[in-house]
């Protein structure tokens, strides 16, 4: 399990974070030259160069959002101008995209960052109403991908179809949160006004119920905190049928990036619920239970340095011996690590730690907080931070789709390593910005545009 370093402090990580931002500028310039508007969205690297992979266009917001995060952290104006220009030029189709569950990924990372920076007084370009209109629409469009369940609730279904509830979407629900915060609703048949908060609450409750396990005897593989990538429902009557996965090893093991989406999505929503007056009764308790369970599972089932392997049930792990008792080895011959899961999950650990500390649960909060800093300490250094100017990726040893064999295996190696992903790089920047703001006592970084 993770060896949590209780001595780490956010300001102690600033030298590593500066090194990250120095590398980030080179990467962003290189990607912009190689992937201009109109070309397929970059997804992951092969031999250090970003390539596309047609599935859905879910990474473009991370590409342009990364430039906005870089500006936020460094003040380099050209990255703000680049991010704003490309958001206006390219991202409109993502706002009205009815075929995906990724609105929070694409549009809160772009329009949302611009809106947040405007609200924080960092920029004043006169386009606040434009950003708000995009955010209103994106939340409503995502909420329209709705399927009722037999228990009277429902969920936002994934691009796989109306039978499919993905754990990923809990983090993308920030699109609904911001849209509701801006006073928007989804208009239905006969002018029915459908509350985005109600849909967010139902989706979060369904995710916590069906995609997160609590060790309460639900099935033979009910281990507290593990997650199922996908839950399958009968579309005829809305009844739950079984766990499933698209990118993990099996429905009964835990794909660690899916785990990380839950680790971050629930604490972020908890922070947001604290800022609104109409939060549904019991929702915070449901979210907190899921957040603590998933974060505890990560700590218990991740190697000592805080970087997980791609799936906790991956069959090759048996050949690694007591792999949880030592740092992860991205160059091993049996199973890849997934640094992108670490980049996502670390932010969840930090936010959950802060949330609990703010509720008088300081001892519990400190454990998660220090666990998050421990992951940062590893992720922002060798062998994960990419400082080679020839490599377009920022964080190395990310994995996209191990079952499909989409990830690059270098010559002489047996498993994928040495490559980066657009979501991993974006979330590493978001994580670095979060820690940097805390270390410098700057306004607390939230997706909903204000300090909590």
N, C-alpha and C positions, 0 to 999 in steps of 0.2 A: 504494500500500500504506500501511498504518498508519505514522504517524510517532510512534514510541515516545518518550515523554518520560522520559528517564532521571533527571530531577531531582525527580519527584513522590515524595512520602512520604505514608503513610496519615494522619498527623496533620495534614498540610496540607489534607486533604479534609474535616476535621471541620466547618468552617463551612458547607460545602455540604451535608453530611449533616444538620446541625442544621436547616437550611432545609427539607430533605426531610421530616424528622420533623414539623416544624411544619405543613407542608402536609398530611402524611399524616393527622393527627388530623381535620382538616376533612373530608377525603374519606371516611374511614371512618364518621364520624357521618352524613354525607349519604347514603351507600349504605345504611346500616342503616335509615334512615327510609324510603327508597324501595324497598328490597328485603327486606321482612320474611320470616321463616320461612313456608314454604308457597307463596311466589311463585317463579317460574322463576329459576334461577341466573343472575346477571349474567355476561355474557361479554365484551362490548366496548361502547364508548360510541358513541352517535350524537348529534351536536350536544352533546357533553359529558355526556350522561346514560347511565348503564349500562342496557343492554338485554340480552335473552336471545336465544339462537339455538339451537333444538333440533338437536342432533346426538348428543352424549352429555353427561351431567352431569359434565363433567370439571373445572369451574372452581369448584365450590362450596367445595372445600377451600382454594383460594387466597383466597376471600372471607373465610372465618373464620380461616384461618391468618394472614392479614395483621394481624388484631387482636392475635394472640399475638406476632407479631414486633414490633409497635409497643410492646406492653408490655415486651418483652424489652429494647428499645433505650432506652425513655424512663422505665420504671417507673410509667407511668400505670395504676393498678390497674383502673380501670373497663374498660380494653380487655382485660385478662386475664379479668375476670368475664364480659364479653360473649363472648369467644372460647370460653371453657369452657362457658358456658350453651348456645351455639348448636351447639357440637360434640356435646354430649350430646343435644340436642333433635333435631338434623337429620341427623347424619352416620352413624348406624348402618346405614342402607341401603347406604351406600357401602362399608362394611366387607365386606358379604356380596354385593356386586354381581358376578355371574358374567359379565356381558356386556361388560366393558371391560378395558383394559390400564392404567388410570390410577390404580391403588391407591396408588402412591407419591406421586402428585400430591395426591390428595384426603385421604388418611388419615395419611401421614407429616407433611403440612403442618398437620394439626389434632391428632389424638391423639399424633402423634410429637413435635410441639413441646411439648405439655403434659407428655409423658413426659420429654423432655429437660430442660425447666425444673425438673421435680421432681428429677431426678438431679443437676442442678447446684445444688440447694438454694435455688432461687429461689422455689419455691412448695411448700407442704406442705398439700394439701387432703384427704389420706387416700385419694385415688383412683388411686394408682399401679397397683394390680392391675387396675383397670378399663382404664386406658390400655394396659397390657401385654397384656391379653386381646384388645383391639381390634387391636393391632399384630400379635399372633400370627396372628389369623384373616385379616387383610387380606393378609399375605404368602402364606399358604397358598392363599387363593382366587385371587390373581393367578397363582401358580405352576401352578394347575390348568388354566389356559388354555394347554395344551401341545400342541405338534406335533413329532413326531420327523422328522429329516431323513435323507437317504440316506447321509450320512457317519457316522451313528451318534450324532450330537448332537441338538440340538433348539432350540426357541425358544418364547417366550411370544407367542402370536399376537394381533394387534390386533383392534379391534372390526370391522374389515372382514371378518374370517373367518379360518379356519385356514390359508389360503394366504399370509397377510400378516404379514411381520415389519417393524415400524416402527422407525426409528432412535430415535424419541421414548422408547421404553420403557426404554432403558438408564438414563435418569435415574429412571424410576419403579421400577426394580429395588431401590431402597433399601428398599422394603416387604419384599422377600424377605430383605435383609440384616438388618434389625432383627428380623424374625420368627425367623430362624436364630440371631441373637445371643441371643434370649430362650429358646433351647432348643427351638423348635417344629419340627415336621415336617408334611408333607402326608401324610395317610393315604389310601391307595389301596385297590384291590380286594384282598380276602383279607388285609386289614390290612398291606399293604405300606407300609413307612415310606420316604417319598420325601424325600430331602435337599433342603432349600431352597437350601443353598449350592451343591449340584451343579447344580440348575436355574439358579441365578443365573450360575454359571460357564459353563454351556453356552450360555445366552442371550447373555451378554457376548461369548463367543467367536464365536458365529454373527453377532452384530451387527458385531463387528470384522472378520470375514471378508467378509461380504456387503454391508454397508451403508457401509463405509468403503473408500476406494480408496487405493492406495499407489504409484501410478506404476510398477507392475511389469508392465505390458502386458496387463492383464486384458481390456480392450476398447479401442476407439478413443478413448474419452473418459476413460481412466484417468489422472486427474491426482491426484498425491499429496495426500491430505487431504480431497478432496471427498467428500461423502456422498450416498447415495441415500435419499430419504425412506422408501421402501418396497422390500423385496425380496419377490419372488413365487416361491412354491414349488408344485410339482405335489403335490397332496394325496394322490394315489394311491401315489406311490413316494417322496415326500419330496425329490425332486431340485430343485435351484435352477433357475429358468427365466430371470428377467430383473429389472432394476431397474424401479421404478415410482414414482409420486408421486400424492398426493392434493391437496396444497396448494402444491407447487412449480410451476415453469414446465414442466419436462420431466424425464423420468427421467435425462437425461444432463447436466443442469445441477444446481446445488446450491441448494436451498431453505435459506436461512441460519438459520431457526429450527431446522430439523432438524439442521443442522451444530452449532448451539449446544447442543442437547440432548446430543449426543455429547461436545462439548468439556467440559461440566460433569459428565455422568454417569460417564465413565471416571475422571477424577481423584478424584471423590468415592469411588468404589469402591476405588481404590488406597489412599486414606487408611484406609478401613475394613479392607481386607485386612491392613494393618499391625497391626491390633489383635487379630486372631484367630490361633489356633495351627494351624488345619486348612486354611489356604488351599491350593487345588490347585496343584500344580507347574506353572509356566509361565504361570499366569493373569495375574500382575502384568506380565510381559513383554508379553503380548498387549494388555493394557489400556494400558500405557504407550506402545506403538507407535501405537495408535489415538489416544490423547490428544495426543501430540506432532504427529502428522500433521494432525489436524483443527485444532488450535490454530495450526499453521504456515499452513495454508490460510487461516484467518480473517485472520491478520495480512497475508498477501500479497494477499488479494482483498477487502479492506475499505478504504474511503476513509481519508484521512489522519487524521481525528479519531476513528476507531474505531467508527463507526456504519455498519452494512452496509445495502445495498439488499436487498430482500426475496428476491431470487434472483440468483445470479451470472450466469445466462444469460438474464435477462429481456430481451426483444427491444428494449425502449425504451432500454436503456442505451447503445446505439450512438449515440443522438442527444445524449448528454451529454458527448461528447468524452473527455478524459482524466480521468474522474470519480474515479479512485483517487488522483490526485495533489492533491486538494483536499478540504476537509470535505464530508461528505454534505449534500445539499440536500433537505430534506423537502418543499419547496414547488415542486420542479421539475415540469415538465409531462408527464413521460414514464413514470417508474417510482417507486413509493413506497419509502421506507426502512422498516426494521423495527427500532424501538428495543427491542422485546421480545427480539429475538435478541441485541442488545448486552447487555441486562441479564442474560441467562442466560449468554452466552459469557464475559463479563468475570469472573464467578466461577470459571469453569473455568480461565481463564488464571491467575488468582491461585492457585488450589489446585494446579495443575500446577507453577507456579513454586516454591511452597513445598515441594512434594514432591521436586522435583529438587534443590533447595538442601539439603534434609535428607539427600540421598544423595551429597553431596560434588560435585555438578554445579552449582556456584554460578553460573557464567557463563551457562549455559543457563537455569537457574532465574530469574535476575534478568531475563532478556529477557522471559519470560512474565509475571513479576510486574509489571514496569514497563508492559507492554502492558495488563494488567488495570487498573492504576491510570489509565492514559491513557484507557481507555474510561469509567471512573468519572468522571474529571474532566469529560468531555464530557456524559455522561448526566445528571449531577446538576446541570447548569446549563442556561441558555437555549440553544436553544429547546425542550429536552426536559422539564425539570422543570415541572410545571403548578402554579402558585401561585394561579391564579384560583379563588376559592371557589365560583364557579358551575359549574365543571367538576369532575365526580366522579372523573376519572382523575388519576393521579399522574404517570405518564410518558407524554408525548405522542408521536405518530407511530408507533404500533404498527399492525401489519397482521395480520389473522386469516386470511382465505381469499381471496386475490387472484383465483384462477381462477374461483371461484363468484360473484365480485362482491359479497361480503357486507359489505365495508368501506365506510364512509361517505365520499363525496366532497363536500367543502364547496362551496357555491355559488361559482362563479367559478374553481374549481380543476378540474384534469383527472385527478388521481390522489388516492387517499386520503391524508389527513394530518390532523393535529390531534386525533386520537382515541387512546384508551387501551384496554388489554386487562387482564383480571383477572390473567392469568399474567405479563404484563409488569410490572404494579404489584407483584404479590407478589415477583417475583424482584428487582426494584429494591430493595424493602425488605430482602430477604434479603442482597443484595449490600451495602447500606449497613450492615446489622448486622455483617456479616463484617468490613468495613474498620474500622468503629468499634471493634470488639473488639480487633482487631490494634493500632490506634492507641493505645488506652487500656491495652494490655497486660492485657486481660481474658482469661478462658478462651477458648480457640480454639473457634470455632463449627463444629460438625459435626452431621449429621443423626442420628448414632448415639449421641448423648447423652453424649459425654465428649471431653475434649481429647486430641488425637493428638500 
